[in-house]
């Protein structure tokens, strides 16, 4: 959970249609997960309609997956929002001098929204 920063977020819209999207995330000492999106994205609209979500992380080196199922809510505390935005929206420096920024920075879909996910279950799989 702490050694990764990208997950696939699964949400469901008001009609029951599934939607998957990649998000950069952060976690806290209580295993709550946080990600940043924008207010007009499909994932945020889906969370308003149905707060049940799943985040899936996969490690290609160890061939392990973790799926965190939980309840999502928009974070309203300004201090927490600032802390999470700073952690999630930061540049990532890769080998070869490559700098990557989270894709949400490029999406014109309104203001930033910080979402917290309170986990309910943590199914883990080891494929080795």
PyMOL commands that set and color helices and strands:
alter all, ss='L'
color gray80, all
select helices_A, chain A and resi 42-49+78-88+103-106
alter helices_A, ss='H'
color red, helices_A
select strands_A, chain A and resi 6-12+18-27+33-38+52-59+64-74+92-94+98-100+112-126
alter strands_A, ss='S'
color yellow, strands_A
deselect
rebuild
show_as cartoon
